[in-house]
Amino acid sequence: MMGGSSITAAIPLRTRVRAWFSRRAAAVVLSSGLPIQRVQVLASTASDVDATDPLAYLHASVRAVMQGRDSAGLLLHASTELPVGAGLGSSAALTLASVASVAHLTGNQDPEIGTICALARRAECDELHTGAGWMDFLACGYGGVNRVVAEEIPRVQRILTCLHVPIVIVDTLLRRHTKRVLASKKQRFLAGDRAILEYAQVTTQIVGELNSELHHRRIDYSAVGRLLTAAHEQLRDRVGCSTELLDTCISRMLAAGAYGAKLSGSGYGGCLFALVPEDALLNVLASVESLPVYALPLNDSEVEGLRFHSTP
């Protein structure tokens, strides 16, 4: 909504969607493993999507790909390693994987990633009206560490295949609603809210500096960490996105030796991530052990994005 660029990095937590046709089924069957654990049988996907339904993203994805074509006998099953509604792009990953699976199954054997991202965004915006932007879809679809240039059709510029540094994800176990968060920021921006306008200006500068740092042959992760923390402070102070628990986690992790940390997504709960030196990893994890959060260490960011696997 504010233009400019973003830096994205994929994390190695996978969302998987399996799609297949059953000759014996006349309906469409949607199902999900943990944490949703739900099955839905639809006589047809032509009916409007109920955005409040736990399987709405699957339904919307089928509609976006099939566009009125017969989908009888289609079975779609989803599972994820991501915490849902925590700001780690779980909805984008699910929609992207669902769209890709249905497209692959129905004839497009090697769908172009940009096309899949556009279809997934259409599913969320046109069917679910979430107001989702491009960033999460492109981050999940392409993998690696990229600069996303905001245009009518955004451009993805690869920076690195991976960050080459450990990451700690901290889930505060507080869930957020993407549509509500995005709507609030957009309203403030369109109203000329001074704090939001200053946030946009300063964050654009931070993204430019971060892009430069990540292009160095030898990356200074201390500098990268300081920029991440500065970006978090902008969200905290000018947008009001952070929470006391998020700020406590970040403060403790920085004191324990993390290079830097930032909430993921737009905040109001959810998750944060930190870049951590290998020799400080145990201290950083211990620093939040007494807090009501779940901390997950990852050895690096994810190299690959969207993957396809076919079975006979």
TILUMSE-31042 format. One record per residue (C-alpha): x, y, z. Coordinates in steps of 0.001 Angstrom, whole numbers, plus 500000, padded with zeros to 6 digits. Layout:
<atoms>
+--------+--------+--------+
!     c1 !     c2 !     c3 !
+--------+--------+--------+
!      X !      Y !      Z !
...
+--------+--------+--------+
</atoms>
This chain:
<atoms>
+--------+--------+--------+
!     c1 !     c2 !     c3 !
+--------+--------+--------+
! 500000 ! 500000 ! 500000 !
! 502987 ! 502318 ! 500521 !
! 505153 ! 501287 ! 497590 !
! 508902 ! 500851 ! 497916 !
! 510659 ! 497539 ! 498460 !
! 510721 ! 494731 ! 500972 !
! 513315 ! 492144 ! 501941 !
! 511916 ! 488634 ! 502351 !
! 513447 ! 485409 ! 503616 !
! 511773 ! 482004 ! 503586 !
! 512031 ! 479729 ! 506633 !
! 512309 ! 475911 ! 506538 !
! 508833 ! 475161 ! 507894 !
! 506741 ! 473468 ! 505232 !
! 503069 ! 473546 ! 504282 !
! 502048 ! 470573 ! 502155 !
! 498931 ! 470105 ! 500066 !
! 498068 ! 466874 ! 498274 !
! 495505 ! 466920 ! 495461 !
! 494049 ! 463991 ! 493562 !
! 490891 ! 462929 ! 491733 !
! 488722 ! 460010 ! 492805 !
! 486578 ! 458394 ! 490115 !
! 484158 ! 457218 ! 492781 !
! 483478 ! 460649 ! 494272 !
! 480857 ! 463027 ! 492931 !
! 481615 ! 465802 ! 495396 !
! 484668 ! 467824 ! 496388 !
! 486396 ! 466854 ! 499632 !
! 488557 ! 469341 ! 501532 !
! 490510 ! 468272 ! 504596 !
! 493258 ! 469470 ! 506879 !
! 495519 ! 467920 ! 509479 !
! 496719 ! 469697 ! 512603 !
! 495927 ! 472237 ! 513875 !
! 492582 ! 472492 ! 511996 !
! 491646 ! 468769 ! 511826 !
! 488521 ! 469198 ! 509781 !
! 486881 ! 467596 ! 506725 !
! 484342 ! 469308 ! 504484 !
! 482346 ! 467745 ! 501654 !
! 481059 ! 470161 ! 499023 !
! 478481 ! 469247 ! 496426 !
! 480141 ! 471892 ! 494263 !
! 482813 ! 474571 ! 494635 !
! 480618 ! 476979 ! 492691 !
! 479031 ! 478264 ! 495900 !
! 480518 ! 481374 ! 497493 !
! 483324 ! 480864 ! 499990 !
! 482453 ! 481286 ! 503647 !
! 485464 ! 483256 ! 504893 !
! 484779 ! 482165 ! 508478 !
! 485083 ! 478473 ! 507646 !
! 488367 ! 476843 ! 508775 !
! 488824 ! 475373 ! 505280 !
! 487987 ! 478582 ! 503429 !
! 491498 ! 478942 ! 501994 !
! 491253 ! 475510 ! 500344 !
! 487820 ! 476320 ! 498910 !
! 489017 ! 479709 ! 497623 !
! 492091 ! 478138 ! 496019 !
! 490037 ! 475579 ! 494099 !
! 487705 ! 478302 ! 492830 !
! 490611 ! 480497 ! 491725 !
! 492151 ! 477714 ! 489637 !
! 489077 ! 475924 ! 488310 !
! 487108 ! 479109 ! 487496 !
! 483793 ! 477316 ! 487100 !
! 485147 ! 474097 ! 485540 !
! 483897 ! 470773 ! 486873 !
! 485813 ! 469816 ! 490008 !
! 483742 ! 466781 ! 491031 !
! 485887 ! 464060 ! 492563 !
! 488643 ! 466433 ! 493654 !
! 490205 ! 465697 ! 497034 !
! 492507 ! 468218 ! 498678 !
! 494378 ! 467577 ! 501920 !
! 496582 ! 470128 ! 503707 !
! 499068 ! 469939 ! 506562 !
! 501502 ! 472490 ! 507927 !
! 504456 ! 472886 ! 510266 !
! 503693 ! 476605 ! 510678 !
! 501772 ! 478142 ! 513587 !
! 498495 ! 479410 ! 512139 !
! 497654 ! 483107 ! 512428 !
! 501021 ! 483999 ! 513942 !
! 502402 ! 486297 ! 511266 !
! 504665 ! 483761 ! 509548 !
! 502729 ! 483669 ! 506283 !
! 500757 ! 480506 ! 507062 !
! 497723 ! 481576 ! 505012 !
! 499866 ! 482551 ! 502030 !
! 501764 ! 479253 ! 502193 !
! 498508 ! 477287 ! 502371 !
! 496844 ! 479165 ! 499515 !
! 499970 ! 478978 ! 497379 !
! 500392 ! 475228 ! 497929 !
! 496694 ! 474587 ! 497303 !
! 496613 ! 476599 ! 494089 !
! 499807 ! 474947 ! 492850 !
! 498525 ! 471440 ! 493623 !
! 495214 ! 471935 ! 491822 !
! 496883 ! 473642 ! 488846 !
! 499443 ! 470842 ! 488562 !
! 496767 ! 468162 ! 488858 !
! 494466 ! 469669 ! 486234 !
! 496953 ! 469909 ! 483411 !
! 499625 ! 472518 ! 484057 !
! 502514 ! 470159 ! 484758 !
! 505065 ! 472904 ! 485424 !
! 503233 ! 476048 ! 486572 !
! 505310 ! 479243 ! 486578 !
! 505862 ! 480481 ! 490132 !
! 504818 ! 484046 ! 489354 !
! 501545 ! 482784 ! 487876 !
! 500873 ! 480604 ! 490916 !
! 501567 ! 483562 ! 493230 !
! 499117 ! 485719 ! 491258 !
! 496419 ! 483022 ! 491434 !
! 496980 ! 482557 ! 495166 !
! 496674 ! 486282 ! 495758 !
! 493494 ! 486334 ! 493664 !
! 492091 ! 483549 ! 495837 !
! 492689 ! 485563 ! 499003 !
! 491679 ! 488973 ! 497654 !
! 488756 ! 488098 ! 495380 !
! 487311 ! 485160 ! 497295 !
! 488243 ! 485901 ! 500923 !
! 488711 ! 489689 ! 500710 !
! 491678 ! 489645 ! 503083 !
! 493445 ! 492507 ! 501312 !
! 496630 ! 490421 ! 501246 !
! 499625 ! 491941 ! 499504 !
! 502152 ! 490173 ! 497314 !
! 505030 ! 489827 ! 499764 !
! 504113 ! 486624 ! 501619 !
! 503167 ! 484798 ! 498413 !
! 506429 ! 485729 ! 496716 !
! 508500 ! 484844 ! 499791 !
! 506901 ! 481388 ! 499987 !
! 506909 ! 480809 ! 496245 !
! 510500 ! 481709 ! 495431 !
! 512309 ! 480788 ! 498659 !
! 515730 ! 482212 ! 499436 !
! 516403 ! 485821 ! 500435 !
! 514940 ! 488329 ! 497998 !
! 514197 ! 491968 ! 497405 !
! 510588 ! 492471 ! 496340 !
! 510047 ! 495661 ! 494365 !
! 506505 ! 496973 ! 494755 !
! 504927 ! 497505 ! 491348 !
! 501562 ! 496560 ! 489833 !
! 503141 ! 493149 ! 489250 !
! 506028 ! 493061 ! 491779 !
! 509527 ! 492044 ! 490729 !
! 511552 ! 489521 ! 492713 !
! 515308 ! 490071 ! 492800 !
! 517368 ! 487287 ! 494349 !
! 519898 ! 488476 ! 496939 !
! 521033 ! 485237 ! 498603 !
! 520076 ! 481587 ! 498484 !
! 520028 ! 481601 ! 502302 !
! 521164 ! 483780 ! 505194 !
! 523977 ! 481474 ! 506428 !
! 523162 ! 482236 ! 510057 !
! 520920 ! 480569 ! 512669 !
! 517416 ! 481937 ! 513176 !
! 515257 ! 481703 ! 516271 !
! 511496 ! 481946 ! 515813 !
! 509551 ! 482913 ! 518923 !
! 505794 ! 482320 ! 518916 !
! 504027 ! 484384 ! 521586 !
! 500961 ! 482134 ! 521151 !
! 498829 ! 485259 ! 520639 !
! 496923 ! 485087 ! 517363 !
! 496218 ! 487996 ! 515031 !
! 493829 ! 488690 ! 512151 !
! 495622 ! 489786 ! 508983 !
! 492620 ! 491518 ! 507427 !
! 492058 ! 493691 ! 510498 !
! 495750 ! 494607 ! 510794 !
! 496091 ! 495553 ! 507116 !
! 492861 ! 497556 ! 507136 !
! 493978 ! 499585 ! 510153 !
! 497349 ! 500473 ! 508613 !
! 495773 ! 501353 ! 505269 !
! 493186 ! 503631 ! 506861 !
! 495857 ! 505491 ! 508809 !
! 498050 ! 505845 ! 505717 !
! 495213 ! 507179 ! 503538 !
! 494192 ! 509580 ! 506305 !
! 497708 ! 511065 ! 506305 !
! 498559 ! 509852 ! 509797 !
! 501933 ! 511465 ! 510523 !
! 503347 ! 508490 ! 512407 !
! 502484 ! 506081 ! 509580 !
! 503966 ! 508398 ! 506952 !
! 507164 ! 508719 ! 508985 !
! 507229 ! 504945 ! 509407 !
! 507005 ! 504499 ! 505633 !
! 509812 ! 506986 ! 505031 !
! 512211 ! 505623 ! 507643 !
! 511491 ! 501982 ! 506866 !
! 512174 ! 502565 ! 503171 !
! 515614 ! 503811 ! 504174 !
! 516165 ! 500802 ! 506457 !
! 515206 ! 498389 ! 503655 !
! 517672 ! 500097 ! 501316 !
! 520478 ! 499785 ! 503852 !
! 519591 ! 496160 ! 504561 !
! 519638 ! 495397 ! 500842 !
! 523125 ! 496908 ! 500589 !
! 524425 ! 494960 ! 503600 !
! 523148 ! 491654 ! 502226 !
! 524904 ! 492261 ! 498904 !
! 528358 ! 492460 ! 500511 !
! 530672 ! 489550 ! 499805 !
! 531243 ! 489196 ! 503555 !
! 528033 ! 490045 ! 505363 !
! 528275 ! 491954 ! 508630 !
! 525518 ! 490243 ! 510570 !
! 525857 ! 492705 ! 513429 !
! 524900 ! 495480 ! 511014 !
! 522069 ! 493386 ! 509557 !
! 520802 ! 492686 ! 513080 !
! 520849 ! 496366 ! 514032 !
! 518751 ! 497181 ! 510958 !
! 516230 ! 494456 ! 511824 !
! 515911 ! 495803 ! 515354 !
! 515540 ! 499338 ! 514004 !
! 512709 ! 498129 ! 511754 !
! 511008 ! 496577 ! 514761 !
! 511334 ! 499827 ! 516698 !
! 509591 ! 501664 ! 513863 !
! 506685 ! 499220 ! 514003 !
! 506594 ! 499508 ! 517788 !
! 506871 ! 503271 ! 518136 !
! 505162 ! 504641 ! 515019 !
! 502679 ! 501940 ! 514056 !
! 501915 ! 500519 ! 517504 !
! 502168 ! 496948 ! 516253 !
! 504220 ! 495377 ! 519002 !
! 503211 ! 494019 ! 522395 !
! 504849 ! 494049 ! 525811 !
! 505618 ! 490338 ! 525472 !
! 507256 ! 490779 ! 522052 !
! 509347 ! 493663 ! 523333 !
! 510419 ! 491701 ! 526410 !
! 511482 ! 488785 ! 524236 !
! 513504 ! 491014 ! 521939 !
! 515158 ! 492848 ! 524809 !
! 516200 ! 489587 ! 526477 !
! 517424 ! 488006 ! 523238 !
! 519544 ! 491027 ! 522332 !
! 521056 ! 491026 ! 525823 !
! 521835 ! 487317 ! 525386 !
! 523806 ! 487968 ! 522206 !
! 521372 ! 487971 ! 519273 !
! 522442 ! 490094 ! 516309 !
! 518971 ! 491594 ! 516030 !
! 515275 ! 490772 ! 516160 !
! 511983 ! 491908 ! 514708 !
! 508352 ! 490904 ! 514886 !
! 507183 ! 489055 ! 511793 !
! 504332 ! 490320 ! 509675 !
! 502436 ! 493308 ! 510998 !
! 502389 ! 492342 ! 514653 !
! 499707 ! 492730 ! 517312 !
! 500898 ! 489459 ! 518762 !
! 502135 ! 486570 ! 516680 !
! 505809 ! 485775 ! 516171 !
! 509198 ! 487394 ! 516087 !
! 512440 ! 486194 ! 514564 !
! 516030 ! 486802 ! 515569 !
! 519353 ! 486306 ! 513810 !
! 521736 ! 484668 ! 516237 !
! 525466 ! 483850 ! 516275 !
! 526107 ! 480120 ! 516541 !
! 527944 ! 480535 ! 519838 !
! 525089 ! 482560 ! 521370 !
! 522270 ! 480225 ! 520368 !
! 521880 ! 478431 ! 523709 !
! 522002 ! 481681 ! 525685 !
! 519385 ! 483271 ! 523421 !
! 517042 ! 480303 ! 523800 !
! 517555 ! 480310 ! 527580 !
! 516771 ! 484035 ! 527748 !
! 513094 ! 483462 ! 526855 !
! 512673 ! 480083 ! 528550 !
! 510739 ! 481533 ! 531497 !
! 508314 ! 483471 ! 529291 !
! 504962 ! 482088 ! 528016 !
! 506299 ! 481581 ! 524489 !
! 507516 ! 478803 ! 522216 !
! 511041 ! 479284 ! 520830 !
! 512162 ! 477308 ! 517797 !
! 515800 ! 477326 ! 516612 !
! 516449 ! 476943 ! 512879 !
! 519902 ! 476417 ! 511451 !
! 519302 ! 478770 ! 508499 !
! 516695 ! 480205 ! 506164 !
! 515128 ! 478118 ! 503382 !
! 516770 ! 477843 ! 499962 !
! 513824 ! 476479 ! 497997 !
! 510311 ! 477807 ! 497656 !
! 507492 ! 476009 ! 495898 !
! 508107 ! 472312 ! 495181 !
! 506114 ! 469773 ! 493182 !
! 506038 ! 466023 ! 493723 !
! 503992 ! 463686 ! 491557 !
! 503100 ! 460092 ! 492384 !
! 501814 ! 457459 ! 489964 !
+--------+--------+--------+
</atoms>
